[in-house]
Amino acid sequence: MPKTATDDSAASADRTDSGTAARRSGSAAEATPRRREPRAALRYGLPIGAAALLTAGSLTAMVLTAGDGAVSVAVPQPPAGAVRDSVETVCRALSARLPSDVLGARTRATSPESDLTAAWGDPAVVLRCGVPKPVSLRPDNPNYDPGQNVAGVNGVNWTFTFLGQGKGTRFTTLYREVNVEVTVPASYGQPTGPLTAFADAVKATVPATMGDDS
């Protein structure tokens, strides 16, 4: 059947209505807010998929635990009684004088928390106060040799033991009323380097039994 002018007008109107509806539909889709990831999550470099799981509380916990965290350190156990009281008094005084950083490595919390332990950096330089004498200083031990592996650092004498390949070096003070132990990781090229940070605190708080503190 031949098309009439009326038919052409109706088709044009249909096309106009369809285009208008499509534009309205597109506008509605664009107006729908997109899901935004929390700014804090992006700031801390979290994966996008995980960002939606964050809450204010969990983000705070993440920030507080980020970094090195606490170092697990065995607390020395001096003999009970007057000896322990004396040792703990000295160790508390030493703890109060310890540096906040060791060769640029910042102090870290120790677990369990104690005035007899301290740590710095990662891997950690670890200090323990009130430890027993090393075997090289015990006359009843077959390995007794007080002159073996001795280093003097800024007026403090130390005996030391290598802990094995890649495990570092353990130092223990010599000629002090209370024994102070420092374990230095193998990552330190010069193991005695960190000891310079402790010399003043040891000399000020741990009485010498012999030798010169100068």
DAMOFEN-V693504 format. One record per residue. N is the residue number from 1. RES is the residue in one letter. SS is DSSP state (a for helix, b for strand, c for the rest). PSI is psi in radians with two decimals (999 if undefined). Layout:
n=N res=RES ss=SS psi=PSI
n=N res=RES ss=SS psi=PSI
//
This chain:
n=1 res=M ss=c psi=2.36
n=2 res=P ss=c psi=2.46
n=3 res=K ss=c psi=2.57
n=4 res=T ss=c psi=2.94
n=5 res=A ss=a psi=-0.58
n=6 res=T ss=a psi=-0.70
n=7 res=D ss=a psi=-0.74
n=8 res=D ss=a psi=-0.68
n=9 res=S ss=a psi=-0.72
n=10 res=A ss=a psi=-0.72
n=11 res=A ss=a psi=-0.71
n=12 res=S ss=a psi=-0.70
n=13 res=A ss=a psi=-0.68
n=14 res=D ss=a psi=-0.74
n=15 res=R ss=a psi=-0.68
n=16 res=T ss=a psi=-0.79
n=17 res=D ss=a psi=-0.71
n=18 res=S ss=a psi=-0.74
n=19 res=G ss=a psi=-0.71
n=20 res=T ss=a psi=-0.73
n=21 res=A ss=a psi=-0.69
n=22 res=A ss=a psi=-0.75
n=23 res=R ss=a psi=-0.70
n=24 res=R ss=a psi=-0.73
n=25 res=S ss=a psi=-0.75
n=26 res=G ss=a psi=-0.70
n=27 res=S ss=a psi=-0.69
n=28 res=A ss=a psi=-0.68
n=29 res=A ss=a psi=-0.71
n=30 res=E ss=a psi=-0.53
n=31 res=A ss=a psi=-0.29
n=32 res=T ss=c psi=2.12
n=33 res=P ss=c psi=2.33
n=34 res=R ss=c psi=2.57
n=35 res=R ss=c psi=2.14
n=36 res=R ss=c psi=2.42
n=37 res=E ss=c psi=2.54
n=38 res=P ss=c psi=2.36
n=39 res=R ss=a psi=-0.71
n=40 res=A ss=a psi=-0.65
n=41 res=A ss=a psi=-0.73
n=42 res=L ss=a psi=-0.65
n=43 res=R ss=a psi=-0.60
n=44 res=Y ss=c psi=0.22
n=45 res=G ss=c psi=0.53
n=46 res=L ss=c psi=2.62
n=47 res=P ss=c psi=2.47
n=48 res=I ss=a psi=-0.71
n=49 res=G ss=a psi=-0.52
n=50 res=A ss=a psi=-0.27
n=51 res=A ss=a psi=-0.66
n=52 res=A ss=c psi=-0.29
n=53 res=L ss=c psi=-0.19
n=54 res=L ss=c psi=2.48
n=55 res=T ss=c psi=2.98
n=56 res=A ss=a psi=-0.71
n=57 res=G ss=a psi=-0.76
n=58 res=S ss=a psi=-0.56
n=59 res=L ss=a psi=-0.74
n=60 res=T ss=a psi=-0.76
n=61 res=A ss=a psi=-0.67
n=62 res=M ss=a psi=-0.75
n=63 res=V ss=a psi=-0.73
n=64 res=L ss=a psi=-0.53
n=65 res=T ss=a psi=-0.08
n=66 res=A ss=c psi=2.60
n=67 res=G ss=c psi=-2.53
n=68 res=D ss=c psi=-0.56
n=69 res=G ss=c psi=-3.09
n=70 res=A ss=c psi=2.59
n=71 res=V ss=b psi=2.28
n=72 res=S ss=b psi=2.06
n=73 res=V ss=c psi=2.27
n=74 res=A ss=c psi=2.23
n=75 res=V ss=c psi=2.24
n=76 res=P ss=c psi=2.62
n=77 res=Q ss=c psi=1.46
n=78 res=P ss=c psi=2.75
n=79 res=P ss=c psi=2.56
n=80 res=A ss=c psi=2.80
n=81 res=G ss=c psi=-2.60
n=82 res=A ss=a psi=-0.61
n=83 res=V ss=a psi=-0.83
n=84 res=R ss=a psi=-0.76
n=85 res=D ss=a psi=-0.76
n=86 res=S ss=a psi=-0.79
n=87 res=V ss=a psi=-0.81
n=88 res=E ss=a psi=-0.57
n=89 res=T ss=a psi=-0.80
n=90 res=V ss=a psi=-0.76
n=91 res=C ss=a psi=-0.62
n=92 res=R ss=a psi=-0.70
n=93 res=A ss=a psi=-0.73
n=94 res=L ss=a psi=-0.78
n=95 res=S ss=a psi=-0.67
n=96 res=A ss=a psi=-0.34
n=97 res=R ss=a psi=-0.01
n=98 res=L ss=c psi=2.60
n=99 res=P ss=c psi=2.74
n=100 res=S ss=c psi=-0.32
n=101 res=D ss=b psi=2.70
n=102 res=V ss=b psi=1.90
n=103 res=L ss=c psi=0.71
n=104 res=G ss=c psi=-0.17
n=105 res=A ss=b psi=2.20
n=106 res=R ss=b psi=2.69
n=107 res=T ss=b psi=2.60
n=108 res=R ss=b psi=2.72
n=109 res=A ss=c psi=2.63
n=110 res=T ss=b psi=2.65
n=111 res=S ss=b psi=2.15
n=112 res=P ss=c psi=2.70
n=113 res=E ss=c psi=2.36
n=114 res=S ss=c psi=2.58
n=115 res=D ss=c psi=-0.16
n=116 res=L ss=c psi=0.00
n=117 res=T ss=b psi=2.71
n=118 res=A ss=b psi=2.78
n=119 res=A ss=b psi=2.69
n=120 res=W ss=b psi=2.39
n=121 res=G ss=c psi=-3.12
n=122 res=D ss=c psi=1.96
n=123 res=P ss=c psi=2.68
n=124 res=A ss=c psi=2.39
n=125 res=V ss=b psi=2.17
n=126 res=V ss=b psi=2.28
n=127 res=L ss=b psi=2.37
n=128 res=R ss=b psi=2.32
n=129 res=C ss=b psi=2.39
n=130 res=G ss=c psi=0.40
n=131 res=V ss=c psi=2.80
n=132 res=P ss=c psi=2.87
n=133 res=K ss=c psi=2.49
n=134 res=P ss=c psi=2.79
n=135 res=V ss=a psi=-0.50
n=136 res=S ss=a psi=-0.22
n=137 res=L ss=a psi=0.14
n=138 res=R ss=c psi=1.96
n=139 res=P ss=c psi=-0.45
n=140 res=D ss=c psi=0.03
n=141 res=N ss=c psi=2.41
n=142 res=P ss=c psi=-0.36
n=143 res=N ss=c psi=0.25
n=144 res=Y ss=c psi=2.14
n=145 res=D ss=c psi=1.46
n=146 res=P ss=c psi=-0.30
n=147 res=G ss=c psi=0.02
n=148 res=Q ss=c psi=2.35
n=149 res=N ss=c psi=1.16
n=150 res=V ss=b psi=2.37
n=151 res=A ss=b psi=2.38
n=152 res=G ss=b psi=2.20
n=153 res=V ss=b psi=1.92
n=154 res=N ss=c psi=0.76
n=155 res=G ss=c psi=0.06
n=156 res=V ss=b psi=2.25
n=157 res=N ss=b psi=2.45
n=158 res=W ss=b psi=2.50
n=159 res=T ss=b psi=2.64
n=160 res=F ss=b psi=2.75
n=161 res=T ss=b psi=2.30
n=162 res=F ss=b psi=2.28
n=163 res=L ss=c psi=-0.04
n=164 res=G ss=c psi=2.91
n=165 res=Q ss=c psi=2.11
n=166 res=G ss=c psi=0.11
n=167 res=K ss=c psi=-0.12
n=168 res=G ss=c psi=-2.86
n=169 res=T ss=b psi=2.43
n=170 res=R ss=b psi=2.18
n=171 res=F ss=b psi=2.51
n=172 res=T ss=b psi=2.35
n=173 res=T ss=b psi=2.59
n=174 res=L ss=c psi=2.57
n=175 res=Y ss=c psi=0.75
n=176 res=R ss=b psi=2.57
n=177 res=E ss=c psi=-0.51
n=178 res=V ss=c psi=2.36
n=179 res=N ss=c psi=2.27
n=180 res=V ss=b psi=2.25
n=181 res=E ss=b psi=2.37
n=182 res=V ss=b psi=2.18
n=183 res=T ss=b psi=2.15
n=184 res=V ss=b psi=2.16
n=185 res=P ss=c psi=2.74
n=186 res=A ss=c psi=-0.33
n=187 res=S ss=c psi=-0.30
n=188 res=Y ss=c psi=2.04
n=189 res=G ss=c psi=-0.63
n=190 res=Q ss=c psi=1.78
n=191 res=P ss=c psi=-0.56
n=192 res=T ss=c psi=-0.17
n=193 res=G ss=a psi=-0.91
n=194 res=P ss=a psi=-0.40
n=195 res=L ss=a psi=-0.43
n=196 res=T ss=a psi=-0.50
n=197 res=A ss=a psi=-0.33
n=198 res=F ss=c psi=-0.20
n=199 res=A ss=a psi=-0.86
n=200 res=D ss=a psi=-0.73
n=201 res=A ss=a psi=-0.73
n=202 res=V ss=a psi=-0.81
n=203 res=K ss=a psi=-0.56
n=204 res=A ss=a psi=-0.40
n=205 res=T ss=a psi=-0.35
n=206 res=V ss=c psi=1.85
n=207 res=P ss=c psi=2.47
n=208 res=A ss=b psi=2.57
n=209 res=T ss=c psi=-0.33
n=210 res=M ss=c psi=2.94
n=211 res=G ss=c psi=-3.11
n=212 res=D ss=c psi=2.28
n=213 res=D ss=c psi=0.03
n=214 res=S ss=c psi=999
//
